Amino acid sequence: MTQSNRLSGGQIDRNTTLKFTFDGKTYDGHPGDTLASALLANNVRLMGRSFKYHRPRGPLTAGSEEPNAIVELRSGDRQEPNTRATTAELYDGLVAKSQNRWPSLAFDAMAINDRFSNFLTAGFYYKTFMWPAAFWEKVYEPIIRKAAGLGSLSMQADPDAYDKGFRHCELLIVGAGPAGLMAALTAGRAGRDVILADEDFAMGGQLNSETFALNDAPALDWTTATVAELSSLPNVRLMPRTTVIGAFDHGIYGAVERISDHLETPPEGKPRQILWRIYTQKTLLCAGATERSIAFENNDRPGIMLASAIRTYANRWAATPAQRVTIFTNNDDGHRTAADLHAKHVNIAAVVDTRADAPFSSDYEVIKGAQVVDTKGRLGLTFAELRLANGESRTVECGALGVSGGWNPNVHLTCHQRGRPTWNEDLAAFVPGADLPPGMTVAGAADGTFSTHGALTSGANAAARILDIKPSDAPTTEDAAVRQTPFWFVEGCSRAWLDQQNDVTVKDVKLSHQEGFRSVEHLKRYTTLGMATDQGKTSNMGGLAIMAELVGKSIPEVGTTIFRPPYTPTAIGVLGGRMRGMDFHPTRLTPSHFWAKERGAVFVEVGNWLRAQWFPIAGETNWRASVDREVRATRNSVGVCDCTTLGKIDVQGTDAALFLNKVYCNGFAKLAVGKTRYGLMLREDGIAMDDGTAGRLAEDHFVVTTTTANAGKVYQHMEFVRQCLMPDADVQLISTTEAWAQYAVAGPNSRKLLQKIVDPAFDISNDGFPFMACGNITVCGGLRARLFRISFSGELAFEIAVPSRYGDALIRKLMAQGEEFDVTPYGTEALGVMRIEKGHAAGNELNGTTTALNLGMGRMVSKAKDSIGSKLSERAGLNEDGALAQVGIKPVNAADKITAGGHLMAATGPVDAKHDQGYVTSAAFSPSLDHMIGLGFLKDGGSRLGETMRLVSPVTDLTVEVEIVSAHFVDPEGERVRA
Amino acid sequence: MHDLIAITALGGSAPRVDRVADTTLTENPGIALASVAARMDQETTCRKHLKAVIGAVPGPGKVQLHDPEAGFWMGPDQWMVGAPFDTHEDLAAQLKARFGESASVTEQTDAWVCFDLRGDGMEAVMELLCNVNIRAMQTGDAQRTSIHHLGCFVLRRDPSDWVRILGPRASAGSLHHAILTAMKSAL
C-alpha cells in the first residue's frame, strides 16, 4: 500500500523503506518513524479498541502519554502486550497486532458493550456483583477477569535479558527538549559531570515538532549541532531512549534505557533494556508539557487527536491522519497546528476557536466563539458537529480533528516524594510546588514556561544557578506570550471521554459525585479515572475540573491525586534484571565440588551452597541404597564428608575467651589451648539460636564453627555483641569459612587413614590427640593444616582443614590413601542419619522455639557467669514442670514408618490438639538398627522412656504405635568417639 | 615440600582469562592475603608496623599499592594485606611474627577469589555490576560493594584502566559469570 498520507519533509530517511505488518497486513515506513506515524502515513487511523466498551480508537497523542494506540508488538515468545504505537520505533520486519477485540479490529463483537453503556457505568461491578456473596470467588471474579485486560501474554518465557546498572553524576537533566539541551550545554561547557536523559530516540523534545527557526536556521540544525557538541564532551553522558521513571530517596532516580527495543532481536549478549539507578547530587527536570484535550460528545473517534500531536506527526514524521483536518482550540497553539498543516498542503476544514477574539487567518476559515459538540464516523471521524456563537449548528466534513485545550506541565517527578503541585491562575494549570524532591529544580515547560525562547533561557539559567556557573547564550527564536484560559468540556455533553484508556466519561464523573464520591482520590477509584497504564496523563485534569465544578470548588481546592512512579509502564523483566533462573542468586561451591561432580554426587542447595547429598554407585537404584551404604561403611570402617560449609569465625584478642563466655551459654574461659568444646548460643529471650564448636588454638585465638545455614547470622550477632555490648573488650572477628576446605573423617579406621596424611611429627594417637583435641598441624609433607577431634556421627572422627585451593587435592589423596580401608565419601543424608542415630540436635531441633532445657542441655547454661539469654532462659514459662524434652522414638512394629512433623498422643484416648503430648522433629531409616527412628520433643520426656504412645500425622493419614526411648540410639556411652 | 596440587577458585589448573572487545578479565590466584586488626590500645604500634610493611597506613576507601606487600582499609583499625603468593604463601605467619601482640592476623588467602578487570571498557562493565562511582574512583581508591549479591572489594590499580575485584571464593563461578555477562552486555 502506498503511503497516501505521507507529507513532505520530516525527520525520516526516505532512502530506506521498512516493511512492517499490522494485523497481518503489510505496510511501508521509513527509519525515524514510529509505528503510529507509519500507520497514519498509510492512512490507518483505527489502531485499537477501548478497554470497557470496545470503542474504535486511534492515537490521541504522539508520545508516551498515549492512552489509545496500544498494541501487541512482536510475535512468539517476544510478544509484548500493551505497547504504545506512538513510541514504538519502526524497524524492518516489525509485527504488530491490535488487541482487546474479537474477531477483528474493524468488527469487534464485544463492542456490544457500548450498547449497554447505560448499565456499565462507574461502579457497575460494585453494584451488580454484590450477591449472592458466595458467587464472587467462583463465578463473578473468573468471568470479570476473563473479560478484563487489554493485551495478552505469550505464556512463554521472555528469551531476552535485562540488565541493571548504576550511574553517578553531579547533575541529572531529565528531558532533552529546549530547556534540557540548554542546561546540558551550560553545565557541559563548564566541565561538570552531567547525564542528559530523554525518553525519545531523538533528542530535541518539542523542537522536533516545530517549524520555527532558531538563530534564523531550522530548529533541527540547532538541535543537531547541540547534540553533536554535547556528544563530544567527555563529562556529558547522553542517554536517549531512557525514561526517568521515578524520583526516589537520597537523590536516586530510576531510569529505564531501551537498548534493543528498536531492533527485531537484541544483538548477542546485549540486553533488551537496562534499569539504571542514577545517583545524583542535583536534578533538573525539563520534562516539558502535555497538551490537554477538551471533552465533548463522541470525542474519541479515530482521527480525533491532540492538535499538537497532529502537528508533530506532520512536522517530524511527515504524516497526517487525514487530508482534511479541523482544529478545535481555546488557545493560540491550535492555530500554530493549522498553519503548519496548511503549509504542508493539508486541507484545513476550519479552525473552531472557543474564544470570540480568536486570531484571523487568510489561509483558512476561523470560526470564532464556536464549539465542537458532537462527531460522526463509525471506525473513524467523518464529520464534526459545531455549535456556532449564535447558537446555530453546522456540520464540517473532516477526517481528523485536532483538539487543543492548553498545556499541562509534566510535574510528575516533582511529586514522587508526596509533594503536591500548585495551581497557577495565569496558566490555568498545575505547576511544580515548593515541596520538590531534595536537589530538584524545574525548568522550561515543566515549570510553566511555555515559549520556546523562555524554555531555552530557563534551562540555561537553571543549570547556571544550580552549579554556580555562567549560563550559555540561548539562540533567538519565538517568544510568544501564552494565553491560556480554562475550557475543559462542552456544556451538555455526557458520553464525552476523559480517560480514553479506561473509558471514563464526563457522565461517570457526574455519577461519582451524585453517589457521594467527591474526594478526588475516591473519584479516581470509583470511576478508575487515571488508573490505566497511561496514569491519566491526558485525562486527570479534565476529571478534576469537572469535579470542581460539580462540588462548587476551585480546581486547586479539589487538588490532584498522588503521583507515583513509574512515570511510564515498566516491564517486570527489567525490574528483575539478570536475577532469573539459575542466576537468581549466586551459588557457593566447596573446594571438592568438581571432584564430587566427577563422582556423580547428587547435590542439594543449602542456603547458597551446593552440598553433596549422596554419592550413588553402579547398581544403586534409589537414594536410600546409597545413603544406607554410606552410613554402614562409615560405621564399619571410614567415611569422608565435606564439611567446608560450616561457618568458621576467627576470634582473636586478649579478651577472646571473655567474649565467647558472653555469646555461648556454657563456659569457655577455662578451655585449655589445644582443646575444642561444644557450645550453645542462646538468643536474648533464652531460646536456642545456634550450636557449634570452638577450638582454642592459642590463649588469644579461637576458631568458632557454626551451622551452615546460620553462619552469616551468627557472625552478624557476634559483631553486634563485639561492637555494641562489649565495646571495651579486646576482641577481633573475621570470617574464614571459605578460606579452609574442611573434611570430616569418621569411623573406626579414621585415625589409621589420617596417619597416612598427617605428617609424622604430629601424634594423633588417642593419647597424643584425644577426643576434643585441636591444633595446627602439617599434612602431606608440610602443608599447613588444622585438625579437630570432634564427631557429629558418633564415631571416632576428626575434622581436617587445609587452605581451600588444596581441598580438591586433599580429598583425592584421602580417597587414594583410604583404598585399603574401603574409604567411602558420604553426603548430607548419611550425615543426617548418623546424627539422628547419635541423638545430636540440628536445625530441626534448634527450630526457634526450643530452649536448652528442651534440648536436654539445661545444665549447660552456666550460672557461674553472665551470657546472652541465660537470664531469660530462667523465665518461669520456660521452666515449668513437664516441659518438652528431647527423646528418641522408635516404632513398636519395626516395619512402621516414623514421620517428622507427626505428633505424639497417648496410647489411647482422643487425638486432638488438646491432647497433644509432643512432636517429632527428625526421622530417618537407621541402617544400624534396621528400622526407622526419630527424634522429637515430648512433655516431661526425660521420665517417660519406655512408654508406648501413638504417633499421628493427620496430614499423611498416619497412626503408628511407637516407643519412647533415649535419643542416643548408637553408642549411648560415647565409647566410640573416645576410642 | 608437600605434594598437594592447588586448583584455582574457578576449579582450573591454570587461571582463566576472558577477553571481550578490548577488555580482559583475568582470574588471579597469585595473591596471598591476611587480615590485620589492631589489638585494643595497640593501634599505634600496629600502624607503625603496617607502615613499615606496606609504606603507608591506608585510610577509609584507600588502598596502598606497594611492592611486594600492598594493603587496603577494611574497617576501623582493620586492613587487608596482600603479597605475591609464590613468595608469601605464609604471609599470615610472617605478619604475625612482625606485628606480635599489636594485631590479630588471620590468613585470608583462600577466602577470596581475585579477578583483574582491565581495559578501555572497564568502567562501562563496572557500571553494570555495582554502585561504586567508578568514574570518580581514582588509582589508590578501594571500595566495599555488592556484586551479584556478593560482598566484594574493588581496588583501583595503576594504570587506572584496571580494577581488582576480590569476592568470596566459594562463589567464584557466580561472580565470574556476572562479570563476564556484564562485559558481553556493555562492550
Interface residues (C-beta under 8 A of the other chain):
Chain A: A161 D163 K164 G165 F166 R167 H168 D193 E268 G269 K270 P271 I274 R277 Y279 R578 D583 H585 P586 T587 R588 L589 T590 P591 H593 F594 N608 W609 T644 D650 Q652 G653 T654 D655 D700 H701 D728 A729 D730 Q732 I734 S735 T736 T737 E738 A739 W740 T778 V779 C780 G781 G782 L783 R784 V802 P803 S804 R805 Y806 D808 A809 L810 K813
Chain B: M1 H2 D3 L4 I5 A6 I7 T8 A9 G11 P29 S35 A37 R39 M40 D41 Q78 D90 S104 T106 E107 Q108 T109 D110 A111 W112 E127 L128 C130 N131 V132 N133 R135 A136 H148 H149 L150 P168 R169 A170 S171 A172 G173 S174 L175 H177 A178 T181 A182 K184 S185
